[in-house]
């Protein structure tokens, strides 16, 4: 037997039935689910392969159906009443995404990451290059956060299903190995301590960046970003030779 409609107090007397929420379309539910995962209009549009305006129209339609006036109110309602909105029947587009599609997205994300980092190294090598490369790799803007979410999703699926072709870790290790010569040249220029093994150094940098990036995906506040950047800067400073930065 279906539950009776909820009632709210009327200013004019007896409690009145509360109007039930209008039913969201499947796409509107997917947009709401992506909002709950931290998505934004631009990143959701990229995920669905539509324009930001289309996503905004889905949100406006949802606002009207649910009687809310902002994304914040929509998120609060979705978290408090997922059954009423029919969200328990669906899953986010990221969860539904086929593994092959996710692998392709991660491959493109990795290429963008490598291009950003390689773009930092212009001119003679300096320790500042290493510091800037780490900053460039972190999810500090919407595009990089989307890339990191895809990458972490693929890592999670890899952990659950075992190693498979397309594991992003493989590509990162290949890039790390390709940069051993760059670190060696910094050591020859007496910019980086020569008692450090380049491969182990790059592995440590990768582990630090992975930890910082994962935390920033979950908390992208300015205070959180500043904390992670200070930690990475301190580590890079510790690599320099005495009296040189």
C-alpha positions as CSV (number, residue, x, y, z in Angstrom):
1,X,0.0,0.0,0.0
2,X,1.6,3.3,-1.0
3,X,2.5,5.7,1.8
4,X,0.1,8.7,2.2
5,X,1.3,12.1,1.1
6,X,3.2,14.0,3.7
7,X,1.5,17.0,5.3
8,X,2.7,20.4,6.3
9,X,1.2,23.1,8.5
10,X,-0.9,25.7,6.8
11,X,-0.8,29.3,8.1
12,X,-4.6,29.3,7.8
13,X,-5.4,26.3,9.9
14,X,-5.3,22.6,9.5
15,X,-2.4,20.7,8.0
16,X,-2.5,20.3,4.2
17,X,-1.1,17.5,2.0
18,X,2.3,18.4,0.6
19,X,2.4,18.3,-3.2
20,X,4.5,15.2,-4.3
21,X,7.6,15.8,-6.4
22,X,7.1,15.7,-10.2
23,X,9.0,12.8,-11.7
24,X,12.5,13.5,-13.1
25,X,13.5,12.1,-16.4
26,X,16.4,9.6,-16.6
27,X,18.8,12.3,-17.8
28,X,17.8,14.7,-15.1
29,X,18.4,12.0,-12.5
30,X,21.9,11.4,-14.0
31,X,22.7,15.1,-13.8
32,X,21.6,15.2,-10.1
33,X,23.7,12.1,-9.4
34,X,26.8,13.8,-11.0
35,X,26.2,16.9,-8.9
36,X,26.2,14.7,-5.8
37,X,29.6,13.4,-6.8
38,X,31.0,16.9,-7.1
39,X,30.4,17.5,-10.8
40,X,29.9,20.9,-12.3
41,X,27.9,22.0,-15.4
42,X,31.0,22.0,-17.6
43,X,32.4,18.7,-16.4
44,X,28.9,17.0,-16.6
45,X,28.5,18.3,-20.2
46,X,31.9,16.8,-21.0
47,X,30.9,13.5,-19.4
48,X,27.6,13.2,-21.4
49,X,29.0,14.7,-24.6
50,X,26.5,17.6,-24.7
51,X,26.7,21.4,-24.3
52,X,26.8,23.1,-21.0
53,X,23.6,24.8,-22.0
54,X,21.9,21.5,-22.3
55,X,23.0,20.5,-18.8
56,X,21.8,23.9,-17.5
57,X,18.4,23.2,-19.1
58,X,18.2,19.9,-17.3
59,X,18.9,21.6,-14.0
60,X,16.3,24.3,-14.6
61,X,13.7,21.6,-15.4
62,X,14.7,19.8,-12.2
63,X,14.4,23.0,-10.2
64,X,10.9,23.6,-11.4
65,X,9.7,20.0,-10.8
66,X,11.2,19.9,-7.3
67,X,10.4,23.4,-6.1
68,X,14.1,24.4,-5.5
69,X,15.9,27.4,-6.6
70,X,19.6,26.5,-6.7
71,X,22.1,23.7,-7.1
72,X,22.7,23.8,-3.4
73,X,19.0,23.3,-2.6
74,X,18.8,20.5,-5.2
75,X,21.8,18.7,-3.7
76,X,20.4,19.0,-0.2
77,X,17.0,17.6,-1.3
78,X,18.7,14.8,-3.2
79,X,20.7,13.8,-0.2
80,X,17.7,13.9,2.2
81,X,15.1,12.4,-0.1
82,X,16.8,10.1,-2.7
83,X,13.8,7.7,-2.8
84,X,11.4,10.5,-3.4
85,X,13.4,11.6,-6.4
86,X,13.9,8.1,-7.7
87,X,17.7,8.3,-7.4
88,X,17.9,4.9,-5.7
89,X,17.0,3.3,-9.0
90,X,19.9,4.8,-10.9
91,X,23.6,5.2,-10.7
92,X,25.9,7.9,-11.9
93,X,27.0,8.1,-15.5
94,X,30.6,7.5,-14.2
95,X,29.5,4.2,-12.6
96,X,27.6,3.1,-15.7
97,X,30.4,4.0,-18.0
98,X,31.8,1.0,-19.9
99,X,35.3,0.0,-19.0
100,X,36.6,0.5,-22.5
101,X,35.2,4.1,-22.6
102,X,36.7,4.9,-19.2
103,X,40.1,3.5,-20.4
104,X,40.0,5.8,-23.4
105,X,39.1,8.8,-21.2
106,X,42.0,8.0,-18.9
107,X,44.4,7.6,-21.8
108,X,43.5,11.1,-23.0
109,X,43.7,12.5,-19.5
110,X,47.2,11.0,-19.1
111,X,48.3,12.5,-22.4
112,X,47.0,15.9,-21.1
113,X,48.8,15.5,-17.8
114,X,52.1,14.6,-19.6
115,X,51.8,17.5,-22.0
116,X,51.2,20.0,-19.1
117,X,54.1,18.7,-17.1
118,X,56.5,18.6,-20.1
119,X,55.5,22.1,-20.9
120,X,57.0,23.3,-17.6
121,X,60.5,22.2,-18.6
122,X,61.6,25.0,-20.8
123,X,65.3,26.0,-20.9
124,X,68.0,24.7,-18.6
125,X,66.7,22.5,-15.8
126,X,66.1,24.1,-12.4
127,X,64.6,22.9,-9.1
128,X,61.7,25.3,-9.8
129,X,60.8,23.2,-12.8
130,X,60.3,20.2,-10.5
131,X,58.2,22.3,-8.1
132,X,56.0,23.7,-10.9
133,X,55.6,20.3,-12.5
134,X,54.1,18.9,-9.3
135,X,51.7,21.8,-9.0
136,X,50.7,21.4,-12.7
137,X,49.8,17.7,-12.1
138,X,47.5,18.3,-9.2
139,X,43.7,18.6,-9.6
140,X,43.5,22.3,-9.0
141,X,40.9,23.2,-11.7
142,X,37.7,21.6,-13.0
143,X,39.4,19.9,-16.0
144,X,42.1,18.3,-13.9
145,X,39.6,17.3,-11.2
146,X,37.6,15.5,-13.9
147,X,40.7,13.8,-15.2
148,X,41.7,12.7,-11.7
149,X,38.2,11.4,-10.9
150,X,38.3,9.3,-14.1
151,X,41.7,8.0,-13.2
152,X,40.8,7.1,-9.6
153,X,37.6,5.4,-10.9
154,X,39.8,3.2,-13.2
155,X,42.2,2.4,-10.4
156,X,39.3,1.3,-8.2
157,X,37.9,-0.9,-10.9
158,X,41.4,-2.3,-11.5
159,X,41.8,-3.1,-7.8
160,X,38.4,-4.9,-7.9
161,X,38.9,-6.8,-11.1
162,X,42.7,-7.3,-11.3
163,X,45.2,-5.8,-13.6
164,X,44.1,-5.2,-17.2
165,X,45.3,-3.4,-20.3
166,X,44.9,0.4,-19.9
167,X,45.7,0.6,-16.2
168,X,46.7,4.3,-15.8
169,X,49.5,3.3,-13.4
170,X,51.3,1.6,-16.3
171,X,51.4,4.9,-18.3
172,X,52.6,6.9,-15.3
173,X,55.4,4.5,-14.6
174,X,56.5,4.7,-18.3
175,X,56.5,8.5,-18.1
176,X,58.4,8.3,-14.8
177,X,61.1,6.1,-16.3
178,X,61.4,8.5,-19.3
179,X,62.2,11.3,-16.9
180,X,65.1,9.6,-15.1
181,X,67.5,11.4,-17.5
182,X,66.0,14.7,-16.6
183,X,66.6,14.2,-12.9
184,X,70.1,13.0,-13.6
185,X,70.9,16.2,-15.5
186,X,69.7,18.2,-12.5
187,X,72.1,16.2,-10.4
188,X,74.9,16.9,-12.8
189,X,74.1,20.6,-12.6
190,X,74.3,20.3,-8.8
191,X,70.6,21.3,-8.4
192,X,69.5,18.0,-6.9
193,X,71.5,16.0,-4.3
194,X,73.6,13.4,-6.0
195,X,73.1,10.9,-3.1
196,X,69.5,10.3,-4.3
197,X,68.7,7.6,-6.8
198,X,66.7,9.2,-9.6
199,X,64.3,6.3,-10.0
200,X,63.5,6.1,-6.3
201,X,63.2,9.9,-6.2
202,X,60.7,9.9,-9.0
203,X,58.8,7.1,-7.3
204,X,58.6,9.1,-4.1
205,X,57.4,12.2,-6.0
206,X,54.7,10.1,-7.7
207,X,53.5,8.7,-4.4
208,X,53.3,12.2,-2.9
209,X,51.5,13.6,-5.9
210,X,49.0,10.7,-5.9
211,X,48.2,11.2,-2.2
212,X,47.8,14.9,-2.5
213,X,45.7,14.6,-5.7
214,X,43.4,12.1,-4.2
215,X,42.8,14.3,-1.1
216,X,42.2,17.3,-3.3
217,X,39.6,15.5,-5.4
218,X,37.7,14.9,-2.1
219,X,38.3,18.4,-0.8
220,X,39.2,21.1,-3.3
221,X,38.9,24.0,-0.9
222,X,41.5,26.8,-1.0
223,X,42.8,25.9,2.4
224,X,43.2,22.2,1.5
225,X,45.1,23.2,-1.7
226,X,47.5,25.5,0.2
227,X,48.2,22.7,2.7
228,X,49.0,20.2,0.0
229,X,51.2,22.6,-2.0
230,X,53.2,23.6,1.2
231,X,53.8,19.9,1.8
232,X,55.1,19.3,-1.8
233,X,57.2,22.5,-1.8
234,X,58.9,21.4,1.4
235,X,59.7,18.0,-0.1
236,X,61.1,19.6,-3.3
237,X,63.2,22.0,-1.2
238,X,64.7,19.0,0.6
239,X,66.0,17.7,-2.6
240,X,68.2,20.7,-3.4
241,X,71.9,20.8,-2.7
242,X,73.1,22.9,0.2
243,X,73.0,26.7,-0.6
244,X,71.2,26.2,-3.9
245,X,67.5,26.2,-4.8
